[in-house]
């Protein structure tokens, strides 16, 4: 099994239904250019109808199935999100039925979206591996299992992103691509290196799900028993032999980024470019803003691979980001436990224009003397300077104040 430039060019011809797959735009970002010293052009795959690049591979695969002599009438897939929606839409567009197996832990929004694209959704197991095993067990003579990345036709469809980048940015010097199972970067790197060998292709993985660096070191695909990252879209726990060989042949470098860097990239994109990108899709921006990748004075295209960021995930990212920036802060104020002390301390805090999210009254702590208590305030400020002014004011009034450094 392999994927060639010809396969990708033929896939490009098949992707002629804009209601299923669109040519996504390229957009500049002056904020990222100031941050990196590069000319930055964002490839906005998160604007696909299903919110990610996955529809490309699925549509390329299922259109060939629908037009072939095969008797399969149903597509079966396992996914917790983007692949599920891509297969559901592609199956509906090509006249096939689809059954998507999702773990019971899958977000309800993604379950609903997959069903709305026409799939029969079955919930099974507690994680992706359980869902995958069950999905394979229900394949019969009338159905076909659609793997998310271990399939040349899937990878060829994803590779059409690379062809578009070369057409939209002919002078591109570096392309940065998120890596989960390797289908996206395998296809993009094949297309770009075959047409523009001098263009650098860099892959990015989340630190808590990074199996590609070890795979390249050992000379064969490696897997991880557990993965831990906010970038669930690329937390596959491994790559396939197909995608490993494409990465090994065509990708110049693979780097990793932390969840904190990914979170900051999501917020940067939201604030500065007004684009809501999921954690997996933001890893490419996290990479060019990190010390791992030097793109100064280059023309660079980070691929924003997906935008299906659920409200719960967004809340987690916002909370982490505000905490990291000293804008969401917990203060512990030691008081004599007399009436009016909560009002006094609250008034001091409010006098700085700071919003108090909540406050708790704690007496059962061994270090407190009889008649003392702690007031734990969670406050929202505009940054470290305002936080420090609040702390100074409380101390000037005789209160002992400490920052609580755990996650707010």
C-alpha positions in Angstrom: 0.0 0.0 0.0 1.2 3.4 -0.9 0.0 6.8 -2.2 1.3 8.6 -5.2 1.0 12.1 -6.6 -1.3 10.6 -9.4 -3.6 9.2 -6.7 -3.9 12.6 -5.2 -4.5 14.4 -8.5 -7.2 11.9 -9.3 -8.8 12.4 -5.9 -8.8 16.2 -6.7 -10.9 15.5 -9.7 -13.4 13.4 -7.7 -13.9 16.1 -5.1 -16.1 18.1 -7.4 -19.2 18.4 -5.2 -18.9 21.6 -3.2 -21.7 20.6 -0.9 -19.4 17.8 0.3 -15.9 19.2 0.0 -14.8 22.7 -0.6 -11.6 24.4 -1.6 -10.8 26.2 1.7 -9.4 29.7 1.8 -6.0 30.9 2.7 -5.9 34.0 5.0 -3.0 36.1 6.3 -2.4 36.9 9.9 -0.5 40.1 10.7 -0.5 39.1 14.4 1.2 35.8 13.7 3.6 37.6 11.4 4.6 39.9 14.2 4.9 37.0 16.6 7.0 34.8 14.3 8.8 37.1 12.0 7.5 35.1 9.0 4.9 35.7 6.3 2.1 33.5 7.7 -0.9 32.3 5.6 -3.4 30.1 7.4 -4.9 27.1 5.5 -8.4 27.1 6.9 -9.6 23.5 6.7 -11.7 24.1 9.8 -14.1 25.9 7.4 -15.1 22.7 5.7 -18.8 21.9 6.0 -18.1 19.2 8.6 -15.6 21.4 10.3 -12.5 19.4 9.3 -10.4 18.0 6.5 -11.8 14.5 7.1 -14.6 14.8 4.5 -11.9 14.9 1.7 -10.6 11.4 2.3 -14.0 9.9 3.1 -15.6 11.4 0.0 -12.7 10.2 -2.2 -13.0 6.7 -0.8 -16.8 6.3 -0.8 -17.3 7.8 -4.3 -15.0 5.1 -5.6 -17.0 2.5 -3.7 -20.3 3.8 -4.9 -19.1 3.8 -8.5 -17.4 0.3 -8.4 -18.9 -3.1 -8.8 -18.7 -3.8 -5.1 -21.9 -4.9 -3.5 -21.3 -2.8 -0.3 -24.2 -0.6 0.5 -23.2 0.6 3.9 -20.1 2.3 5.3 -19.0 1.5 8.8 -16.6 3.6 10.8 -15.4 4.2 14.4 -14.8 7.7 15.6 -15.3 10.1 18.4 -15.7 13.1 16.2 -14.3 14.5 12.9 -13.9 11.2 11.0 -17.5 10.3 12.0 -18.9 13.4 10.5 -16.8 13.1 7.4 -17.9 9.5 6.7 -21.5 10.3 7.5 -21.6 13.2 5.0 -19.7 11.4 2.3 -21.9 8.3 2.6 -25.1 10.4 2.3 -23.7 12.3 -0.7 -22.7 9.1 -2.5 -25.9 7.2 -1.9 -24.7 4.8 0.8 -25.9 4.1 4.2 -23.6 4.6 7.2 -23.2 3.3 10.7 -20.8 5.2 12.9 -19.8 3.6 16.2 -18.8 6.2 18.8 -17.7 5.7 22.4 -20.2 6.4 25.1 -18.0 9.3 26.2 -18.3 11.1 22.9 -19.7 14.7 23.2 -23.4 14.9 22.6 -22.8 17.7 20.0 -20.7 15.5 17.9 -23.1 12.6 18.2 -26.0 14.9 17.1 -23.9 16.3 14.2 -23.0 12.9 12.9 -26.6 11.8 13.0 -27.7 15.0 11.2 -25.3 14.1 8.3 -27.3 10.9 7.8 -25.6 8.3 9.9 -27.0 5.6 12.1 -25.0 6.3 15.3 -24.3 3.4 17.8 -22.7 4.1 21.1 -20.4 1.4 22.4 -17.6 1.1 24.9 -15.9 3.6 27.1 -13.2 4.7 24.7 -12.2 4.8 21.1 -10.5 1.3 21.1 -13.7 -0.3 22.4 -15.7 1.5 19.6 -13.2 0.5 17.0 -13.3 -3.2 18.0 -17.1 -3.2 17.9 -17.3 -1.4 14.6 -15.0 -4.0 12.9 -17.1 -6.8 14.4 -20.3 -5.7 12.7 -18.8 -5.5 9.2 -20.6 -8.0 6.9 -20.8 -8.8 3.2 -23.0 -5.7 2.5 -20.8 -3.2 4.3 -17.3 -1.8 4.2 -15.1 -0.6 7.1 -13.7 2.9 6.6 -10.5 3.5 8.5 -9.6 7.0 9.4 -6.0 6.9 8.0 -4.9 3.4 7.2 -6.2 3.5 3.6 -4.5 4.8 0.5 -7.8 6.3 -0.9 -8.4 8.2 2.4 -4.8 9.5 2.4 -5.0 10.5 -1.2 -8.2 12.6 -0.5 -6.4 14.3 2.4 -3.5 15.0 0.1 -5.6 17.4 -2.0 -5.0 20.0 0.8 -1.4 20.0 -0.4 -2.3 20.6 -4.0 -4.4 23.5 -3.0 -1.7 25.0 -0.8 0.8 25.0 -3.8 -1.8 26.6 -6.0 -2.8 29.3 -3.5 0.8 30.0 -2.2 3.2 29.1 -5.0 6.2 30.5 -3.1 5.5 28.6 0.1 8.7 27.6 1.9 7.3 25.7 4.9 4.0 23.9 5.6 3.2 22.9 9.1 0.7 20.0 9.7 -0.9 18.4 12.7 -0.3 14.6 13.1 -2.7 12.1 14.6 -2.8 8.9 12.7 -0.8 10.5 9.9 -3.3 10.5 7.1 -3.3 14.3 6.6 0.4 14.9 6.7 1.1 11.7 4.7 -1.1 13.0 1.9 0.0 16.7 2.1 3.7 15.8 2.2 3.4 13.5 -0.8 1.7 16.1 -2.9 4.0 18.9 -1.9 7.3 17.1 -2.1 6.5 15.5 -5.4 5.7 18.9 -6.9 7.9 21.2 -4.9 10.8 19.3 -3.3 12.4 22.4 -1.8 9.3 23.2 0.3 9.8 22.1 3.9 7.1 20.0 5.6 6.9 19.9 9.4 4.6 17.7 11.4 3.4 18.5 14.9 2.1 16.2 17.6 0.9 16.9 21.2 3.5 15.9 23.8 0.9 13.6 25.5 0.2 11.7 22.3 3.5 11.8 20.5 4.3 8.5 18.8 5.8 9.6 15.6 9.2 10.7 16.9 9.7 7.3 18.6 8.5 5.6 15.4 11.0 7.4 13.3 13.8 6.6 15.9 12.9 2.9 15.9 12.3 2.5 12.2 8.7 1.3 12.5 5.3 2.4 13.8 5.1 2.6 17.6 1.9 2.9 19.7 1.1 4.2 23.1 -1.2 2.4 25.6 -2.4 5.7 27.0 -2.5 9.3 25.6 -3.2 12.4 27.6 -3.8 15.7 25.7 -6.5 18.3 25.2 -6.0 17.7 21.4 -8.3 14.7 21.2 -8.5 14.9 17.5 -4.9 13.8 17.1 -4.8 11.5 20.2 -4.8 8.3 18.1 -2.1 6.5 20.1 -0.3 5.5 16.9 0.2 5.6 13.2 -0.1 2.9 10.5 2.6 1.3 8.4 1.2 3.3 5.4 1.4 6.7 7.0 4.7 5.9 8.7 6.3 5.2 5.4 5.0 8.4 3.9 6.1 10.5 6.8 9.5 8.8 6.8 10.0 9.5 3.1 8.5 13.0 2.7 8.4 14.9 6.1 11.4 17.0 7.0 10.9 17.2 10.7 8.4 16.3 13.5 8.1 18.4 16.6 5.9 18.3 19.7 4.0 21.0 21.6 2.6 21.1 25.1 -1.1 21.4 26.0 -0.3 24.8 27.4 1.1 25.9 24.1 -1.9 24.4 22.3 -4.3 26.3 24.6 -2.5 29.5 24.0 -2.6 29.0 20.3 -6.4 28.4 20.4 -6.8 31.7 22.3 -4.5 33.5 20.0 -6.5 32.5 17.0 -9.7 33.3 18.7 -8.6 36.8 19.8 -6.4 37.9 16.9 -7.8 36.1 13.8 -11.4 35.6 15.0 -11.2 31.9 14.1 -12.4 29.2 16.5 -10.1 26.2 16.0 -10.1 23.0 17.9 -7.0 21.9 19.9 -5.8 19.5 17.2 -6.1 22.1 14.5 -4.2 24.7 16.6 -1.1 22.6 17.0 0.4 24.0 13.8 0.1 27.5 15.1 1.5 26.4 18.5 4.5 25.0 16.7 5.5 28.1 14.8 5.0 30.2 18.0 7.3 27.8 20.0 11.0 27.5 20.1 10.8 24.2 18.3 10.3 25.6 14.8 12.2 28.6 13.3 10.2 30.1 10.4 11.6 33.7 10.6 11.8 35.4 7.2 10.0 32.5 5.5 6.6 32.1 3.9 4.8 29.5 6.1 1.4 27.9 5.9 0.1 26.3 9.1 -2.8 24.0 8.4 -5.8 24.6 10.7 -7.1 21.1 10.4 -10.4 21.3 12.3 -12.8 23.6 14.1 -15.1 21.3 16.1 -14.4 22.8 19.5 -17.2 21.9 21.9 -18.4 24.3 24.5 -17.0 22.2 27.4 -13.6 22.1 25.7 -13.8 25.8 25.0 -14.6 26.5 28.7 -11.6 24.4 29.7 -9.3 26.2 27.4 -10.6 29.6 28.4 -10.2 28.8 32.1 -6.7 27.5 31.6 -5.7 30.5 29.5 -7.1 33.1 31.9 -5.3 31.3 34.8 -2.0 31.1 32.8 -2.2 34.9 32.0 -3.0 35.8 35.6 -6.5 37.0 34.7 -8.3 34.3 36.7 -6.8 34.2 40.1 -7.5 32.6 43.5 -6.6 34.6 46.6 -6.6 33.3 50.1 -7.2 36.0 52.7 -6.7 35.3 56.4 -9.2 37.2 58.6 -10.5 37.4 62.1 -13.8 35.6 61.9 -16.0 38.6 62.8 -19.1 40.0 61.1 -18.4 42.3 58.3 -15.0 41.0 57.3 -16.2 39.5 54.1 -17.9 42.8 53.1 -14.7 44.7 54.0 -12.4 42.5 51.9 -14.9 42.3 49.0 -15.1 46.1 49.0 -11.3 46.5 48.8 -11.2 44.0 45.8 -14.1 45.6 44.0 -12.5 49.1 44.4 -10.0 48.1 41.7 -12.7 47.3 39.2 -12.2 43.5 39.7 -15.0 41.0 39.3 -15.4 38.4 42.1 -16.5 35.1 40.6 -17.1 33.4 43.9 -15.9 33.3 47.5 -15.8 30.6 50.1 -15.4 30.7 53.9 -13.1 28.2 55.4 -12.6 27.6 59.2 -11.5 24.0 59.4 -7.8 24.4 58.7 -5.3 23.4 61.4 -3.0 26.3 60.9 -5.7 28.8 61.8 -6.0 30.1 65.3 -9.2 30.1 67.3 -11.4 32.9 65.9 -9.7 33.0 62.5 -10.9 31.9 59.0 -9.8 32.0 55.4 -11.8 33.7 52.7 -11.0 32.1 49.3 -11.8 34.5 46.5 -11.8 33.6 42.8 -11.4 36.9 40.9 -11.1 38.0 37.3 -8.6 40.7 36.5 -7.1 42.2 33.4 -3.7 40.8 34.2 -0.8 40.5 36.6 -0.5 44.2 37.3 -4.1 44.6 38.5 -3.8 41.4 40.5 -0.8 42.7 42.3 -2.6 46.0 43.1 -5.4 44.1 44.7 -3.0 42.0 46.8 -1.1 45.2 47.9 -4.3 46.9 48.9 -5.4 44.0 51.0 -2.0 43.8 52.7 -2.0 47.6 53.4 -5.3 47.0 55.3 -3.5 44.4 57.5 -4.7 41.2 55.8 -2.4 38.3 55.1 -2.9 37.3 51.5 -1.6 34.3 49.5 -2.0 33.3 45.9 -3.5 29.8 45.4 -1.6 28.4 42.4 -3.7 25.5 41.5 -6.0 25.5 38.5 -8.9 27.9 38.8 
